[in-house]
Amino acid sequence: MSETQAELSPAAAKAPAKVNMIQALNWALDDAMSADRNVIVFGEEIADPEGGGIVKISQGLSTKYGSRVRSTPISEMGFMGAAVGAAVVGFKPVVEIMLMNFVAVCMDQITNHAAKLRFMSGGQTHVPMVIRTMTGSGFQNGGQHSDFLEAWFCHTPGIKVVMPSNPADGYGLLRAAIDDPDPVIFIEHLNNYWTPGEAPERGKLIPLGKARIHRPGKDVTVIGYSRSMLDIPPVAEKLAKDGIDCEVIDLRTVQPMDMETILTSVKKTGRAVIVHEACRSFGVGAELSSRIHEALFKELKAPVERVASEDSPVPYAPPLEQAFLYTHAELEAAIRKTMA
Amino acid sequence: MVMTHPDSKTLVAIYEKMALIKHSDDRVIGAMKAGRMVMPYYSARGQECIPAAISVQLTDEDYLVTIYRGVHDMLAKGLPPKLLWAELAGKVTGSCKGKGGPMHLTYPSKGCMVTTGIVGASMPIACGLGLASQLRGETRVTVANFGDGASNIGAFHESLNLAAVWKLPVIFVCQNNQYAEHTAYATGTSAAKISDRAASYGIPGVHVDGNDPLAIYNAAQQAIARARAGEGPTLIEAKTFRFNGHLIGDAGEYIPKAIYAEAVKNDPYPRYRSWLVEHQHASEVQLDGIDAAIKSLIDEAEAFAMSSAAPDAIEVKRDVYATEIA
């Protein structure tokens, strides 16, 4: 689908310099729907009569696009399967799972069907759909409304996993995810929604599987994605004052992982720290650490460090919730440890 | 229900599909017993007239979704026997290149969209196929097959409700063979009839003798007309029996002998054959000719499957994603 200026909504011309993630994702959905009639959007409470989504990412879309945007019953298994069926015959559904923990009630349609139909059918069918969902600790939402479960999907061949950290990436990655021929889970962080960032360039897609070097450096490679990209930069700036020069990489897409960018960086620095909000064990950090060790064992100056949350359910009480999540002090200590 | 009586040509077409399903099934089991083929095979012998009487009313454009016990549904909808047999044999010439097997048969050019190995999972997907037709303003319909056991899983409830509120052109076909794996109907199902459950979604629920092609034909005719007219889904329960247990190797000790004997007495294939001759819709000679032609088609399918090559090991890396990732 061509991306001419004429296809974009009038808002494009007067886009402000700074926007938040909610605005960026709303633009991405709007522009994708306007560019391709096969893009359809559904989920709980996402149409305008029901409020346009709980953080209003889909606000205005049902008014503009009619029956292509639908609020569903609270039936995740039902509407996730409906997205699979519509995708098999050429639609590009974008379904919203209100909070990430709710994927647990529709995992069958995601892991047994969306992820596998291309393979099991010998390539006769495929499932070009996007599952948008949000999550994150820090809001006292407790154990069933806060988890980061990206490792489940990274461990399921057939699915791609995208986790943006800022509005401009959010726009470009969501557009690319919608255009992608494979199923993509697009995980948003509640903490990142209201942080202003550079406005996206409307119509510009960011290819999946490409990391972004957020801050070039020579001493330690610090790798993050999603929420951890709010935490890493201030720690890196603090350490810079002490003469530790961090190279900060935002993965953006977790699966497929941009090993070329990561290994090039770690080859240069000889040190790596991985930071994610998901609990520590058996996670993305473990996989990435293993890949770095396999490729660069002899060139590493220190073992790869992981900074992550405790291996516990996300707690309710604020002091416990803070104890669950890694702290900036732990992140700083991990980076310093690689330099010791 | 006012019964329509299809013409002789249609009645014979139903027989032809039933014969294809029966003879193919007999031969698959024979090949397994002789050790020529090894697979988890869920025979639908005894259920053949359900897809036969429905599929004669569908076009290649209409969609079909079925489950692991779905070879009969796929053959009736048009999956070519050669491609079926090669897939069962795990050959690269199979409809899914040997990557799916009996539980994942797929052939989109005849509308055979998805076969699932997960109980109940056919129904949500059928809603999506129905949604696609509705959004495109097409008249094509989707048939979702499932068993009696699947009516107790959440996907059944979510799908019938969603299809009803969105008025989706889906025909939900419950092939009630009276056993959910090894569990008898009443042990696991609260409703006297599964079709009664339709009332709670505000949609028609029809209970028919699943061994009577005319009853199935009529129920499907109304459901298809309703779906094509944009009036929404229908639940059809076709009560039948499976003669070969849950899967080949299951000796069926949990089925009381008297119930099994009664079911075999009602075998739809010989019963329908006699009915066609008795009511002069076809002669014995004509039906013998159909059987002979089908048997030779299956000879060819088996020979094709046996002589085809196995998939190359590289195939394990293909079709995981559109483009292979490291």
Interface residues (C-beta under 8 A of the other chain):
Chain A: I40 S67 R68 R70 T72 P73 S75 M77 G78 F79 M80 G81 A82 A83 V84 G85 A86 A87 V88 V89 G90 F91 P93 D108 Q109 N112 H113 L117 R118 F119 M120 S121 G122 G123 Q124 T125 H126 P157 G158 K160 D180 P181 D182 G209 Q255 P256 M259
Chain B: Y63 V65 G94 S95 C96 K97 G98 K99 G100 H104 T106 Y107 P108 M113 V114 T116 G117 I118 A121 M123 P124 I125 A126 C127 G128 L129 G130 L131 A132 L135 T142 G154 A155 E158 S159 N161 L162 V165 W166 R318 D319 V320 Y321 A322 I325 A326
